[in-house]
Every structure is written in C-alpha cells, then in structure tokens.
Amino acid sequence: VASGQIGFGQLANNSVQRAISLNPFDPLNWSVKGYISLNLIPLYIGFDEEAIKAYDEAIKLEPSNPYYQSQEGVVFLASASQLKEDQKVDKEKKLADAEAKFKKAIELKSDYATALYQLSVVYQMQGKTNEAIAELLKAEAAAPFDVGLIFQLGIVYYGNQKYDLAQQEFEK
C-alpha cells in the first residue's frame, strides 16, 4: 500500500468499528467484524484472535444463533490450516476447538448443514474418514439439493476407494 493510502482491510475494519461504536448491542455488527477478521487471517498475524473475540461478543448477544458458533469453528479451521507440520500440537488443539464449536452449533440446530459439513472437514483433517462421511451424510440429508455437499461426499468416497458410492453421489 502506497504511503497515504488506506488498505481495504484497514478500511473495512475502521467501518465496522464505527458501526460497533454506534450500536455495540447489535450482534450483526460483531459478526461482520468477525467475518472481516476471518478473511484477513491469511494476511495478518493475530486476526484469528480478533475474529474469535468478535464472534464471542455476537454469541453473548444472541446465544441461540448457531451461525456464530459455526463461524468460530471456521476461524479455528482457518487458523489450523495456516500452521506448519512442525506445529502439530497447536494444529490438533485448533482442530479440537473447531470440532467443539461445530458440535455446539449442531446442538443449537441439529440440521444445520453448514456446521455438519464443516465438522466433516475437521474429521478429514484429523484423518477420521468414517466420521467425516457420517457428518457429510447428515449434511446431505439436511440439504439434499446442495450439489457442493453431494460432490464433496463423492470426493471423500472416491478418495477412500468406495467407487460405487462415489459414482452414486456424482450421478446425483
């Protein structure tokens, strides 16, 4: 960024801070701050913590909304995916935190396809293929016309040499 120019991330962050200062009791303001921070994780150190703080505030204001729990899980997944192989313990901790958040979201809304799918991603990253497939099947049942879920389930089946099941999913 050239001297005197404001980067998009800084501009977005300034705007959401202004919205929060005007209405700190609106969970959507905190959610937007979380979302902006989540998207800046690959670019800046510490934005994972900013995102978690923002989603924590949204959860305090609207504890029955599964979206905020699920988004915190996404933050932990994004943070885990940034870690290198030599940071295995930290990665496992972040994946466990993500798993807990997705399970909390599912507890709040049992057919929340997004959280079910994201939980399957956690299990895939942990090498728990059967658990990943089980969550994908639940997600597919919750959102039977979501071609992305159907395709992902086909990919997982294919990767595990369950070619007949993969073909069935791809043909859907």
Buried (B, 14 or more C-beta within 10 A) or exposed (E): EEEEEEEEBEEBBEEBEEBBEEEEEBBEBBBBBBBBBBBBBEEEEEBBEBBBEBBBBBBEBBEEBBBBBBBBBBBBBBBBBBBEEEEEEEBBBBBBBBBBBBBBBBEBBEEBBBBBBBBBBBBBBBEBBEBBBBBBBBBBEBBEEBEEBBEBBBBBBBEBEBEEBBEBBBEB
